[in-house]
C-alpha cells in the first residue's frame, strides 16, 4: 500500500462523519458492541418467544371475531362461588396481582445483585420463584374447575367450541414458561447463595434471569387483557 493510501486510512478526517468511532474500535481490535453473550442470547430467545405468543394471540382474536357461535362470557366462566354469590374474575385478579408482585421482587433481586449482596439477592429470587409457583398452582386449580365443568380443547358446553382450545393452548403455553422460570430462578438463587457468582466477580446471570421473568409477566398482561377482559 502506498504512503498516501496509508495516510488516508489513518487520517480521521478522511473517515465519514459518524463512522470514526466505529473504525477506531474495530481497527484497535476492540469489542464494537459491548453486550455480554448471555444477555444477547436471552434477548434473541425472548424475541423469538414474542413472535410465538403474538401468533397465538392473533389467532385467538381471529377465532373470537370470526366464530358465529356465541363466545362464553369470561365474567361468568371464570367466576368463583364465594359466600353464596358468584364473584367474577376474582381468581384471575389474584393471579395477576401475584405475578405483578413477583416482578417487583425480581427487580429488587437484580438491584441487590448489583450491590453484591448475595443473601438478599438469593432470598428475593426465591421469593419470586415462590410467587411464580403459587401462580402456577392457582392456574392448575382454574384448569381443574373448567375441566370439571366440561370444557375441553375440542369442545365447550358454554358456547363456542374454540374457547376450550384457545384457553388451554394460550394459558398452558404461558404456564409452561412460568414453571420453567420457577426452576430457573431456584437454580440461580442456589448458586448465588453458594457464592458461585461472587467468586466470578459478576452477578450478570441475575439480570439475565430477570429479563426472562419480566417478559413472562408482560405476556400475562396481554393474555389477561385479551382473554379475560374482552
PyMOL CGO cylinders between C-alpha atoms (Angstrom):
from pymol import cmd
from pymol.cgo import CYLINDER

trace = [
    CYLINDER, 0.00, 0.00, 0.00, 1.35, 3.48, -0.88, 0.3, 1, 1, 1, 1, 1, 1,
    CYLINDER, 1.35, 3.48, -0.88, 2.22, 6.07, 1.72, 0.3, 1, 1, 1, 1, 1, 1,
    CYLINDER, 2.22, 6.07, 1.72, -0.67, 8.28, 0.53, 0.3, 1, 1, 1, 1, 1, 1,
    CYLINDER, -0.67, 8.28, 0.53, -3.22, 5.45, 0.91, 0.3, 1, 1, 1, 1, 1, 1,
    CYLINDER, -3.22, 5.45, 0.91, -1.95, 4.58, 4.38, 0.3, 1, 1, 1, 1, 1, 1,
    CYLINDER, -1.95, 4.58, 4.38, -2.16, 8.19, 5.49, 0.3, 1, 1, 1, 1, 1, 1,
    CYLINDER, -2.16, 8.19, 5.49, -5.72, 8.40, 4.16, 0.3, 1, 1, 1, 1, 1, 1,
    CYLINDER, -5.72, 8.40, 4.16, -6.80, 5.39, 6.25, 0.3, 1, 1, 1, 1, 1, 1,
    CYLINDER, -6.80, 5.39, 6.25, -5.01, 6.67, 9.34, 0.3, 1, 1, 1, 1, 1, 1,
    CYLINDER, -5.01, 6.67, 9.34, -6.35, 10.19, 8.98, 0.3, 1, 1, 1, 1, 1, 1,
    CYLINDER, -6.35, 10.19, 8.98, -9.63, 10.54, 10.99, 0.3, 1, 1, 1, 1, 1, 1,
    CYLINDER, -9.63, 10.54, 10.99, -10.69, 13.45, 8.82, 0.3, 1, 1, 1, 1, 1, 1,
    CYLINDER, -10.69, 13.45, 8.82, -10.88, 11.07, 5.85, 0.3, 1, 1, 1, 1, 1, 1,
    CYLINDER, -10.88, 11.07, 5.85, -13.48, 8.91, 7.62, 0.3, 1, 1, 1, 1, 1, 1,
    CYLINDER, -13.48, 8.91, 7.62, -17.13, 9.89, 7.05, 0.3, 1, 1, 1, 1, 1, 1,
    CYLINDER, -17.13, 9.89, 7.05, -18.83, 11.63, 9.96, 0.3, 1, 1, 1, 1, 1, 1,
    CYLINDER, -18.83, 11.63, 9.96, -20.33, 9.18, 12.46, 0.3, 1, 1, 1, 1, 1, 1,
    CYLINDER, -20.33, 9.18, 12.46, -18.11, 6.26, 11.47, 0.3, 1, 1, 1, 1, 1, 1,
    CYLINDER, -18.11, 6.26, 11.47, -14.84, 7.43, 13.02, 0.3, 1, 1, 1, 1, 1, 1,
    CYLINDER, -14.84, 7.43, 13.02, -15.59, 5.83, 16.38, 0.3, 1, 1, 1, 1, 1, 1,
    CYLINDER, -15.59, 5.83, 16.38, -16.59, 2.51, 14.81, 0.3, 1, 1, 1, 1, 1, 1,
    CYLINDER, -16.59, 2.51, 14.81, -13.49, 2.44, 12.63, 0.3, 1, 1, 1, 1, 1, 1,
    CYLINDER, -13.49, 2.44, 12.63, -11.32, 3.30, 15.63, 0.3, 1, 1, 1, 1, 1, 1,
    CYLINDER, -11.32, 3.30, 15.63, -12.77, 0.47, 17.74, 0.3, 1, 1, 1, 1, 1, 1,
    CYLINDER, -12.77, 0.47, 17.74, -12.55, -2.14, 15.00, 0.3, 1, 1, 1, 1, 1, 1,
    CYLINDER, -12.55, -2.14, 15.00, -9.03, -1.15, 13.97, 0.3, 1, 1, 1, 1, 1, 1,
    CYLINDER, -9.03, -1.15, 13.97, -7.92, -1.32, 17.62, 0.3, 1, 1, 1, 1, 1, 1,
    CYLINDER, -7.92, -1.32, 17.62, -9.33, -4.87, 17.94, 0.3, 1, 1, 1, 1, 1, 1,
    CYLINDER, -9.33, -4.87, 17.94, -11.92, -3.78, 20.49, 0.3, 1, 1, 1, 1, 1, 1,
    CYLINDER, -11.92, -3.78, 20.49, -15.39, -5.21, 21.04, 0.3, 1, 1, 1, 1, 1, 1,
    CYLINDER, -15.39, -5.21, 21.04, -17.58, -2.96, 18.91, 0.3, 1, 1, 1, 1, 1, 1,
    CYLINDER, -17.58, -2.96, 18.91, -20.84, -3.86, 20.69, 0.3, 1, 1, 1, 1, 1, 1,
    CYLINDER, -20.84, -3.86, 20.69, -20.13, -4.47, 24.40, 0.3, 1, 1, 1, 1, 1, 1,
    CYLINDER, -20.13, -4.47, 24.40, -23.12, -6.72, 25.14, 0.3, 1, 1, 1, 1, 1, 1,
    CYLINDER, -23.12, -6.72, 25.14, -22.41, -9.95, 27.07, 0.3, 1, 1, 1, 1, 1, 1,
    CYLINDER, -22.41, -9.95, 27.07, -23.21, -13.10, 25.13, 0.3, 1, 1, 1, 1, 1, 1,
    CYLINDER, -23.21, -13.10, 25.13, -25.56, -14.40, 27.81, 0.3, 1, 1, 1, 1, 1, 1,
    CYLINDER, -25.56, -14.40, 27.81, -27.69, -11.27, 27.71, 0.3, 1, 1, 1, 1, 1, 1,
    CYLINDER, -27.69, -11.27, 27.71, -27.64, -11.15, 23.90, 0.3, 1, 1, 1, 1, 1, 1,
    CYLINDER, -27.64, -11.15, 23.90, -28.77, -14.78, 23.64, 0.3, 1, 1, 1, 1, 1, 1,
    CYLINDER, -28.77, -14.78, 23.64, -31.58, -14.15, 26.15, 0.3, 1, 1, 1, 1, 1, 1,
    CYLINDER, -31.58, -14.15, 26.15, -32.80, -11.18, 24.11, 0.3, 1, 1, 1, 1, 1, 1,
    CYLINDER, -32.80, -11.18, 24.11, -32.78, -13.32, 20.95, 0.3, 1, 1, 1, 1, 1, 1,
    CYLINDER, -32.78, -13.32, 20.95, -34.74, -16.05, 22.74, 0.3, 1, 1, 1, 1, 1, 1,
    CYLINDER, -34.74, -16.05, 22.74, -37.27, -13.54, 24.06, 0.3, 1, 1, 1, 1, 1, 1,
    CYLINDER, -37.27, -13.54, 24.06, -37.68, -12.06, 20.60, 0.3, 1, 1, 1, 1, 1, 1,
    CYLINDER, -37.68, -12.06, 20.60, -38.47, -15.49, 19.15, 0.3, 1, 1, 1, 1, 1, 1,
    CYLINDER, -38.47, -15.49, 19.15, -40.90, -16.12, 22.02, 0.3, 1, 1, 1, 1, 1, 1,
    CYLINDER, -40.90, -16.12, 22.02, -42.57, -12.80, 21.29, 0.3, 1, 1, 1, 1, 1, 1,
    CYLINDER, -42.57, -12.80, 21.29, -43.33, -14.00, 17.77, 0.3, 1, 1, 1, 1, 1, 1,
    CYLINDER, -43.33, -14.00, 17.77, -44.87, -17.22, 19.10, 0.3, 1, 1, 1, 1, 1, 1,
    CYLINDER, -44.87, -17.22, 19.10, -47.09, -15.51, 21.65, 0.3, 1, 1, 1, 1, 1, 1,
    CYLINDER, -47.09, -15.51, 21.65, -48.07, -12.89, 19.06, 0.3, 1, 1, 1, 1, 1, 1,
    CYLINDER, -48.07, -12.89, 19.06, -49.18, -15.67, 16.69, 0.3, 1, 1, 1, 1, 1, 1,
    CYLINDER, -49.18, -15.67, 16.69, -51.21, -17.35, 19.45, 0.3, 1, 1, 1, 1, 1, 1,
    CYLINDER, -51.21, -17.35, 19.45, -52.95, -14.14, 20.49, 0.3, 1, 1, 1, 1, 1, 1,
    CYLINDER, -52.95, -14.14, 20.49, -53.56, -13.06, 16.90, 0.3, 1, 1, 1, 1, 1, 1,
    CYLINDER, -53.56, -13.06, 16.90, -55.05, -16.47, 16.14, 0.3, 1, 1, 1, 1, 1, 1,
    CYLINDER, -55.05, -16.47, 16.14, -57.24, -16.19, 19.23, 0.3, 1, 1, 1, 1, 1, 1,
    CYLINDER, -57.24, -16.19, 19.23, -58.53, -12.77, 18.17, 0.3, 1, 1, 1, 1, 1, 1,
    CYLINDER, -58.53, -12.77, 18.17, -59.26, -14.06, 14.67, 0.3, 1, 1, 1, 1, 1, 1,
    CYLINDER, -59.26, -14.06, 14.67, -61.20, -17.03, 16.04, 0.3, 1, 1, 1, 1, 1, 1,
    CYLINDER, -61.20, -17.03, 16.04, -63.04, -14.85, 18.51, 0.3, 1, 1, 1, 1, 1, 1,
    CYLINDER, -63.04, -14.85, 18.51, -64.15, -12.40, 15.82, 0.3, 1, 1, 1, 1, 1, 1,
    CYLINDER, -64.15, -12.40, 15.82, -64.99, -14.96, 13.12, 0.3, 1, 1, 1, 1, 1, 1,
    CYLINDER, -64.99, -14.96, 13.12, -66.98, -17.53, 15.10, 0.3, 1, 1, 1, 1, 1, 1,
    CYLINDER, -66.98, -17.53, 15.10, -70.75, -17.48, 14.58, 0.3, 1, 1, 1, 1, 1, 1,
    CYLINDER, -70.75, -17.48, 14.58, -71.47, -19.24, 17.87, 0.3, 1, 1, 1, 1, 1, 1,
    CYLINDER, -71.47, -19.24, 17.87, -71.75, -17.01, 20.98, 0.3, 1, 1, 1, 1, 1, 1,
    CYLINDER, -71.75, -17.01, 20.98, -68.47, -16.73, 22.87, 0.3, 1, 1, 1, 1, 1, 1,
    CYLINDER, -68.47, -16.73, 22.87, -68.68, -17.53, 26.60, 0.3, 1, 1, 1, 1, 1, 1,
    CYLINDER, -68.68, -17.53, 26.60, -68.76, -14.54, 28.94, 0.3, 1, 1, 1, 1, 1, 1,
    CYLINDER, -68.76, -14.54, 28.94, -65.42, -14.54, 30.84, 0.3, 1, 1, 1, 1, 1, 1,
    CYLINDER, -65.42, -14.54, 30.84, -67.03, -12.89, 33.87, 0.3, 1, 1, 1, 1, 1, 1,
    CYLINDER, -67.03, -12.89, 33.87, -69.32, -15.90, 34.21, 0.3, 1, 1, 1, 1, 1, 1,
    CYLINDER, -69.32, -15.90, 34.21, -66.91, -18.64, 33.13, 0.3, 1, 1, 1, 1, 1, 1,
    CYLINDER, -66.91, -18.64, 33.13, -64.12, -17.54, 35.47, 0.3, 1, 1, 1, 1, 1, 1,
    CYLINDER, -64.12, -17.54, 35.47, -66.32, -16.66, 38.44, 0.3, 1, 1, 1, 1, 1, 1,
    CYLINDER, -66.32, -16.66, 38.44, -65.93, -18.34, 41.84, 0.3, 1, 1, 1, 1, 1, 1,
    CYLINDER, -65.93, -18.34, 41.84, -68.84, -19.18, 44.13, 0.3, 1, 1, 1, 1, 1, 1,
    CYLINDER, -68.84, -19.18, 44.13, -67.98, -17.41, 47.40, 0.3, 1, 1, 1, 1, 1, 1,
    CYLINDER, -67.98, -17.41, 47.40, -70.40, -16.71, 50.25, 0.3, 1, 1, 1, 1, 1, 1,
    CYLINDER, -70.40, -16.71, 50.25, -73.37, -17.82, 48.22, 0.3, 1, 1, 1, 1, 1, 1,
    CYLINDER, -73.37, -17.82, 48.22, -72.57, -15.48, 45.35, 0.3, 1, 1, 1, 1, 1, 1,
    CYLINDER, -72.57, -15.48, 45.35, -70.61, -15.72, 42.11, 0.3, 1, 1, 1, 1, 1, 1,
    CYLINDER, -70.61, -15.72, 42.11, -67.63, -13.35, 42.22, 0.3, 1, 1, 1, 1, 1, 1,
    CYLINDER, -67.63, -13.35, 42.22, -66.41, -12.68, 38.64, 0.3, 1, 1, 1, 1, 1, 1,
    CYLINDER, -66.41, -12.68, 38.64, -62.71, -12.94, 37.81, 0.3, 1, 1, 1, 1, 1, 1,
    CYLINDER, -62.71, -12.94, 37.81, -61.63, -12.98, 41.47, 0.3, 1, 1, 1, 1, 1, 1,
    CYLINDER, -61.63, -12.98, 41.47, -59.17, -15.83, 40.93, 0.3, 1, 1, 1, 1, 1, 1,
    CYLINDER, -59.17, -15.83, 40.93, -57.70, -14.20, 37.82, 0.3, 1, 1, 1, 1, 1, 1,
    CYLINDER, -57.70, -14.20, 37.82, -57.31, -10.88, 39.64, 0.3, 1, 1, 1, 1, 1, 1,
    CYLINDER, -57.31, -10.88, 39.64, -55.38, -12.56, 42.47, 0.3, 1, 1, 1, 1, 1, 1,
    CYLINDER, -55.38, -12.56, 42.47, -53.20, -14.45, 39.98, 0.3, 1, 1, 1, 1, 1, 1,
    CYLINDER, -53.20, -14.45, 39.98, -52.40, -11.22, 38.14, 0.3, 1, 1, 1, 1, 1, 1,
    CYLINDER, -52.40, -11.22, 38.14, -51.56, -9.42, 41.39, 0.3, 1, 1, 1, 1, 1, 1,
    CYLINDER, -51.56, -9.42, 41.39, -49.22, -12.26, 42.41, 0.3, 1, 1, 1, 1, 1, 1,
    CYLINDER, -49.22, -12.26, 42.41, -47.39, -12.23, 39.08, 0.3, 1, 1, 1, 1, 1, 1,
    CYLINDER, -47.39, -12.23, 39.08, -47.00, -8.44, 39.04, 0.3, 1, 1, 1, 1, 1, 1,
    CYLINDER, -47.00, -8.44, 39.04, -45.72, -8.56, 42.63, 0.3, 1, 1, 1, 1, 1, 1,
    CYLINDER, -45.72, -8.56, 42.63, -43.15, -11.14, 41.56, 0.3, 1, 1, 1, 1, 1, 1,
    CYLINDER, -43.15, -11.14, 41.56, -41.81, -8.66, 39.01, 0.3, 1, 1, 1, 1, 1, 1,
    CYLINDER, -41.81, -8.66, 39.01, -41.17, -6.27, 41.89, 0.3, 1, 1, 1, 1, 1, 1,
    CYLINDER, -41.17, -6.27, 41.89, -39.27, -8.85, 43.94, 0.3, 1, 1, 1, 1, 1, 1,
    CYLINDER, -39.27, -8.85, 43.94, -37.26, -9.83, 40.86, 0.3, 1, 1, 1, 1, 1, 1,
    CYLINDER, -37.26, -9.83, 40.86, -36.32, -6.19, 40.21, 0.3, 1, 1, 1, 1, 1, 1,
    CYLINDER, -36.32, -6.19, 40.21, -35.17, -5.88, 43.82, 0.3, 1, 1, 1, 1, 1, 1,
    CYLINDER, -35.17, -5.88, 43.82, -33.11, -9.07, 43.45, 0.3, 1, 1, 1, 1, 1, 1,
    CYLINDER, -33.11, -9.07, 43.45, -31.32, -7.58, 40.43, 0.3, 1, 1, 1, 1, 1, 1,
    CYLINDER, -31.32, -7.58, 40.43, -30.69, -4.38, 42.39, 0.3, 1, 1, 1, 1, 1, 1,
    CYLINDER, -30.69, -4.38, 42.39, -29.12, -6.25, 45.30, 0.3, 1, 1, 1, 1, 1, 1,
    CYLINDER, -29.12, -6.25, 45.30, -27.16, -8.34, 42.82, 0.3, 1, 1, 1, 1, 1, 1,
    CYLINDER, -27.16, -8.34, 42.82, -25.53, -5.15, 41.53, 0.3, 1, 1, 1, 1, 1, 1,
    CYLINDER, -25.53, -5.15, 41.53, -24.60, -4.41, 45.15, 0.3, 1, 1, 1, 1, 1, 1,
    CYLINDER, -24.60, -4.41, 45.15, -23.13, -7.92, 45.53, 0.3, 1, 1, 1, 1, 1, 1,
    CYLINDER, -23.13, -7.92, 45.53, -25.45, -8.67, 48.45, 0.3, 1, 1, 1, 1, 1, 1,
    CYLINDER, -25.45, -8.67, 48.45, -25.81, -12.39, 47.85, 0.3, 1, 1, 1, 1, 1, 1,
    CYLINDER, -25.81, -12.39, 47.85, -28.05, -13.05, 50.86, 0.3, 1, 1, 1, 1, 1, 1,
    CYLINDER, -28.05, -13.05, 50.86, -30.78, -10.61, 49.87, 0.3, 1, 1, 1, 1, 1, 1,
    CYLINDER, -30.78, -10.61, 49.87, -30.39, -11.44, 46.19, 0.3, 1, 1, 1, 1, 1, 1,
    CYLINDER, -30.39, -11.44, 46.19, -30.92, -15.16, 46.79, 0.3, 1, 1, 1, 1, 1, 1,
    CYLINDER, -30.92, -15.16, 46.79, -33.82, -14.54, 49.20, 0.3, 1, 1, 1, 1, 1, 1,
    CYLINDER, -33.82, -14.54, 49.20, -35.64, -12.25, 46.76, 0.3, 1, 1, 1, 1, 1, 1,
    CYLINDER, -35.64, -12.25, 46.76, -35.11, -14.67, 43.88, 0.3, 1, 1, 1, 1, 1, 1,
    CYLINDER, -35.11, -14.67, 43.88, -36.56, -17.50, 45.97, 0.3, 1, 1, 1, 1, 1, 1,
    CYLINDER, -36.56, -17.50, 45.97, -39.50, -15.24, 46.90, 0.3, 1, 1, 1, 1, 1, 1,
    CYLINDER, -39.50, -15.24, 46.90, -40.04, -14.58, 43.18, 0.3, 1, 1, 1, 1, 1, 1,
    CYLINDER, -40.04, -14.58, 43.18, -39.93, -18.32, 42.46, 0.3, 1, 1, 1, 1, 1, 1,
    CYLINDER, -39.93, -18.32, 42.46, -42.41, -18.96, 45.28, 0.3, 1, 1, 1, 1, 1, 1,
    CYLINDER, -42.41, -18.96, 45.28, -44.83, -16.38, 43.86, 0.3, 1, 1, 1, 1, 1, 1,
    CYLINDER, -44.83, -16.38, 43.86, -44.46, -17.98, 40.44, 0.3, 1, 1, 1, 1, 1, 1,
    CYLINDER, -44.46, -17.98, 40.44, -45.18, -21.42, 41.88, 0.3, 1, 1, 1, 1, 1, 1,
    CYLINDER, -45.18, -21.42, 41.88, -48.28, -20.01, 43.59, 0.3, 1, 1, 1, 1, 1, 1,
    CYLINDER, -48.28, -20.01, 43.59, -49.44, -18.61, 40.26, 0.3, 1, 1, 1, 1, 1, 1,
    CYLINDER, -49.44, -18.61, 40.26, -49.00, -22.00, 38.57, 0.3, 1, 1, 1, 1, 1, 1,
    CYLINDER, -49.00, -22.00, 38.57, -50.88, -23.71, 41.40, 0.3, 1, 1, 1, 1, 1, 1,
    CYLINDER, -50.88, -23.71, 41.40, -53.81, -21.32, 41.03, 0.3, 1, 1, 1, 1, 1, 1,
    CYLINDER, -53.81, -21.32, 41.03, -53.76, -21.86, 37.29, 0.3, 1, 1, 1, 1, 1, 1,
    CYLINDER, -53.76, -21.86, 37.29, -53.93, -25.62, 37.87, 0.3, 1, 1, 1, 1, 1, 1,
    CYLINDER, -53.93, -25.62, 37.87, -57.00, -25.02, 40.07, 0.3, 1, 1, 1, 1, 1, 1,
    CYLINDER, -57.00, -25.02, 40.07, -58.54, -22.93, 37.28, 0.3, 1, 1, 1, 1, 1, 1,
    CYLINDER, -58.54, -22.93, 37.28, -57.92, -25.70, 34.74, 0.3, 1, 1, 1, 1, 1, 1,
    CYLINDER, -57.92, -25.70, 34.74, -59.39, -28.32, 37.08, 0.3, 1, 1, 1, 1, 1, 1,
    CYLINDER, -59.39, -28.32, 37.08, -62.52, -26.22, 37.60, 0.3, 1, 1, 1, 1, 1, 1,
    CYLINDER, -62.52, -26.22, 37.60, -63.13, -25.73, 33.86, 0.3, 1, 1, 1, 1, 1, 1,
    CYLINDER, -63.13, -25.73, 33.86, -62.42, -29.39, 33.03, 0.3, 1, 1, 1, 1, 1, 1,
    CYLINDER, -62.42, -29.39, 33.03, -64.93, -30.45, 35.69, 0.3, 1, 1, 1, 1, 1, 1,
    CYLINDER, -64.93, -30.45, 35.69, -67.47, -28.16, 34.01, 0.3, 1, 1, 1, 1, 1, 1,
    CYLINDER, -67.47, -28.16, 34.01, -66.95, -29.93, 30.67, 0.3, 1, 1, 1, 1, 1, 1,
    CYLINDER, -66.95, -29.93, 30.67, -64.55, -27.58, 28.90, 0.3, 1, 1, 1, 1, 1, 1,
    CYLINDER, -64.55, -27.58, 28.90, -62.19, -29.47, 26.57, 0.3, 1, 1, 1, 1, 1, 1,
    CYLINDER, -62.19, -29.47, 26.57, -59.74, -28.45, 23.81, 0.3, 1, 1, 1, 1, 1, 1,
    CYLINDER, -59.74, -28.45, 23.81, -62.20, -29.87, 21.26, 0.3, 1, 1, 1, 1, 1, 1,
    CYLINDER, -62.20, -29.87, 21.26, -65.45, -28.71, 22.82, 0.3, 1, 1, 1, 1, 1, 1,
    CYLINDER, -65.45, -28.71, 22.82, -67.18, -26.39, 25.23, 0.3, 1, 1, 1, 1, 1, 1,
    CYLINDER, -67.18, -26.39, 25.23, -70.70, -26.68, 26.69, 0.3, 1, 1, 1, 1, 1, 1,
    CYLINDER, -70.70, -26.68, 26.69, -70.79, -22.93, 27.40, 0.3, 1, 1, 1, 1, 1, 1,
    CYLINDER, -70.79, -22.93, 27.40, -70.67, -21.74, 23.80, 0.3, 1, 1, 1, 1, 1, 1,
    CYLINDER, -70.67, -21.74, 23.80, -68.11, -21.65, 21.00, 0.3, 1, 1, 1, 1, 1, 1,
    CYLINDER, -68.11, -21.65, 21.00, -66.03, -24.81, 20.79, 0.3, 1, 1, 1, 1, 1, 1,
    CYLINDER, -66.03, -24.81, 20.79, -62.90, -22.78, 20.00, 0.3, 1, 1, 1, 1, 1, 1,
    CYLINDER, -62.90, -22.78, 20.00, -62.98, -21.34, 23.51, 0.3, 1, 1, 1, 1, 1, 1,
    CYLINDER, -62.98, -21.34, 23.51, -61.51, -24.50, 25.02, 0.3, 1, 1, 1, 1, 1, 1,
    CYLINDER, -61.51, -24.50, 25.02, -58.70, -24.90, 22.51, 0.3, 1, 1, 1, 1, 1, 1,
    CYLINDER, -58.70, -24.90, 22.51, -57.75, -21.20, 22.76, 0.3, 1, 1, 1, 1, 1, 1,
    CYLINDER, -57.75, -21.20, 22.76, -57.82, -21.23, 26.54, 0.3, 1, 1, 1, 1, 1, 1,
    CYLINDER, -57.82, -21.23, 26.54, -55.76, -24.36, 27.09, 0.3, 1, 1, 1, 1, 1, 1,
    CYLINDER, -55.76, -24.36, 27.09, -53.26, -23.51, 24.35, 0.3, 1, 1, 1, 1, 1, 1,
    CYLINDER, -53.26, -23.51, 24.35, -52.52, -19.94, 25.42, 0.3, 1, 1, 1, 1, 1, 1,
    CYLINDER, -52.52, -19.94, 25.42, -52.65, -20.30, 29.20, 0.3, 1, 1, 1, 1, 1, 1,
    CYLINDER, -52.65, -20.30, 29.20, -50.89, -23.67, 29.03, 0.3, 1, 1, 1, 1, 1, 1,
    CYLINDER, -50.89, -23.67, 29.03, -48.01, -22.31, 26.98, 0.3, 1, 1, 1, 1, 1, 1,
    CYLINDER, -48.01, -22.31, 26.98, -47.65, -19.35, 29.35, 0.3, 1, 1, 1, 1, 1, 1,
    CYLINDER, -47.65, -19.35, 29.35, -47.91, -21.61, 32.39, 0.3, 1, 1, 1, 1, 1, 1,
    CYLINDER, -47.91, -21.61, 32.39, -45.09, -23.74, 30.96, 0.3, 1, 1, 1, 1, 1, 1,
    CYLINDER, -45.09, -23.74, 30.96, -42.92, -20.61, 30.76, 0.3, 1, 1, 1, 1, 1, 1,
    CYLINDER, -42.92, -20.61, 30.76, -43.72, -19.70, 34.36, 0.3, 1, 1, 1, 1, 1, 1,
    CYLINDER, -43.72, -19.70, 34.36, -42.93, -23.23, 35.53, 0.3, 1, 1, 1, 1, 1, 1,
    CYLINDER, -42.93, -23.23, 35.53, -39.60, -23.18, 33.68, 0.3, 1, 1, 1, 1, 1, 1,
    CYLINDER, -39.60, -23.18, 33.68, -38.89, -19.77, 35.19, 0.3, 1, 1, 1, 1, 1, 1,
    CYLINDER, -38.89, -19.77, 35.19, -39.54, -21.06, 38.71, 0.3, 1, 1, 1, 1, 1, 1,
    CYLINDER, -39.54, -21.06, 38.71, -36.97, -23.83, 38.19, 0.3, 1, 1, 1, 1, 1, 1,
    CYLINDER, -36.97, -23.83, 38.19, -34.52, -21.44, 36.54, 0.3, 1, 1, 1, 1, 1, 1,
    CYLINDER, -34.52, -21.44, 36.54, -34.75, -18.85, 39.34, 0.3, 1, 1, 1, 1, 1, 1,
    CYLINDER, -34.75, -18.85, 39.34, -34.42, -21.52, 42.02, 0.3, 1, 1, 1, 1, 1, 1,
    CYLINDER, -34.42, -21.52, 42.02, -31.22, -22.89, 40.46, 0.3, 1, 1, 1, 1, 1, 1,
    CYLINDER, -31.22, -22.89, 40.46, -29.70, -19.42, 40.05, 0.3, 1, 1, 1, 1, 1, 1,
    CYLINDER, -29.70, -19.42, 40.05, -30.70, -18.45, 43.61, 0.3, 1, 1, 1, 1, 1, 1,
    CYLINDER, -30.70, -18.45, 43.61, -28.96, -21.55, 44.97, 0.3, 1, 1, 1, 1, 1, 1,
    CYLINDER, -28.96, -21.55, 44.97, -25.78, -20.70, 43.06, 0.3, 1, 1, 1, 1, 1, 1,
    CYLINDER, -25.78, -20.70, 43.06, -25.96, -17.10, 44.29, 0.3, 1, 1, 1, 1, 1, 1,
    CYLINDER, -25.96, -17.10, 44.29, -26.29, -18.32, 47.89, 0.3, 1, 1, 1, 1, 1, 1,
    CYLINDER, -26.29, -18.32, 47.89, -23.30, -20.66, 47.45, 0.3, 1, 1, 1, 1, 1, 1,
    CYLINDER, -23.30, -20.66, 47.45, -21.21, -17.72, 46.27, 0.3, 1, 1, 1, 1, 1, 1,
    CYLINDER, -21.21, -17.72, 46.27, -20.53, -19.05, 42.77, 0.3, 1, 1, 1, 1, 1, 1,
    CYLINDER, -20.53, -19.05, 42.77, -21.03, -15.65, 41.15, 0.3, 1, 1, 1, 1, 1, 1,
    CYLINDER, -21.03, -15.65, 41.15, -19.21, -13.86, 43.97, 0.3, 1, 1, 1, 1, 1, 1,
    CYLINDER, -19.21, -13.86, 43.97, -16.09, -15.80, 43.06, 0.3, 1, 1, 1, 1, 1, 1,
    CYLINDER, -16.09, -15.80, 43.06, -16.58, -14.95, 39.38, 0.3, 1, 1, 1, 1, 1, 1,
    CYLINDER, -16.58, -14.95, 39.38, -16.98, -11.29, 40.28, 0.3, 1, 1, 1, 1, 1, 1,
    CYLINDER, -16.98, -11.29, 40.28, -20.24, -10.84, 38.32, 0.3, 1, 1, 1, 1, 1, 1,
    CYLINDER, -20.24, -10.84, 38.32, -23.94, -11.17, 39.08, 0.3, 1, 1, 1, 1, 1, 1,
    CYLINDER, -23.94, -11.17, 39.08, -24.86, -10.73, 35.44, 0.3, 1, 1, 1, 1, 1, 1,
    CYLINDER, -24.86, -10.73, 35.44, -26.85, -14.00, 35.44, 0.3, 1, 1, 1, 1, 1, 1,
    CYLINDER, -26.85, -14.00, 35.44, -29.31, -12.46, 37.91, 0.3, 1, 1, 1, 1, 1, 1,
    CYLINDER, -29.31, -12.46, 37.91, -30.09, -9.68, 35.45, 0.3, 1, 1, 1, 1, 1, 1,
    CYLINDER, -30.09, -9.68, 35.45, -30.46, -12.22, 32.63, 0.3, 1, 1, 1, 1, 1, 1,
    CYLINDER, -30.46, -12.22, 32.63, -32.91, -14.25, 34.73, 0.3, 1, 1, 1, 1, 1, 1,
    CYLINDER, -32.91, -14.25, 34.73, -34.76, -11.01, 35.47, 0.3, 1, 1, 1, 1, 1, 1,
    CYLINDER, -34.76, -11.01, 35.47, -35.16, -10.32, 31.76, 0.3, 1, 1, 1, 1, 1, 1,
    CYLINDER, -35.16, -10.32, 31.76, -36.87, -13.69, 31.30, 0.3, 1, 1, 1, 1, 1, 1,
    CYLINDER, -36.87, -13.69, 31.30, -39.15, -13.22, 34.29, 0.3, 1, 1, 1, 1, 1, 1,
    CYLINDER, -39.15, -13.22, 34.29, -40.25, -9.70, 33.34, 0.3, 1, 1, 1, 1, 1, 1,
    CYLINDER, -40.25, -9.70, 33.34, -41.04, -10.97, 29.84, 0.3, 1, 1, 1, 1, 1, 1,
    CYLINDER, -41.04, -10.97, 29.84, -43.25, -13.72, 31.25, 0.3, 1, 1, 1, 1, 1, 1,
    CYLINDER, -43.25, -13.72, 31.25, -45.08, -11.16, 33.40, 0.3, 1, 1, 1, 1, 1, 1,
    CYLINDER, -45.08, -11.16, 33.40, -45.54, -8.79, 30.46, 0.3, 1, 1, 1, 1, 1, 1,
    CYLINDER, -45.54, -8.79, 30.46, -47.03, -11.54, 28.30, 0.3, 1, 1, 1, 1, 1, 1,
    CYLINDER, -47.03, -11.54, 28.30, -49.54, -12.30, 31.03, 0.3, 1, 1, 1, 1, 1, 1,
    CYLINDER, -49.54, -12.30, 31.03, -50.75, -8.68, 30.93, 0.3, 1, 1, 1, 1, 1, 1,
    CYLINDER, -50.75, -8.68, 30.93, -51.70, -9.15, 27.27, 0.3, 1, 1, 1, 1, 1, 1,
    CYLINDER, -51.70, -9.15, 27.27, -53.32, -12.53, 27.97, 0.3, 1, 1, 1, 1, 1, 1,
    CYLINDER, -53.32, -12.53, 27.97, -55.27, -11.03, 30.86, 0.3, 1, 1, 1, 1, 1, 1,
    CYLINDER, -55.27, -11.03, 30.86, -56.49, -8.11, 28.78, 0.3, 1, 1, 1, 1, 1, 1,
    CYLINDER, -56.49, -8.11, 28.78, -57.40, -10.05, 25.64, 0.3, 1, 1, 1, 1, 1, 1,
    CYLINDER, -57.40, -10.05, 25.64, -58.70, -13.32, 27.10, 0.3, 1, 1, 1, 1, 1, 1,
    CYLINDER, -58.70, -13.32, 27.10, -60.27, -12.42, 30.45, 0.3, 1, 1, 1, 1, 1, 1,
    CYLINDER, -60.27, -12.42, 30.45, -61.41, -8.82, 29.98, 0.3, 1, 1, 1, 1, 1, 1,
    CYLINDER, -61.41, -8.82, 29.98, -62.53, -8.87, 26.33, 0.3, 1, 1, 1, 1, 1, 1,
]
cmd.load_cgo(trace, "trace")
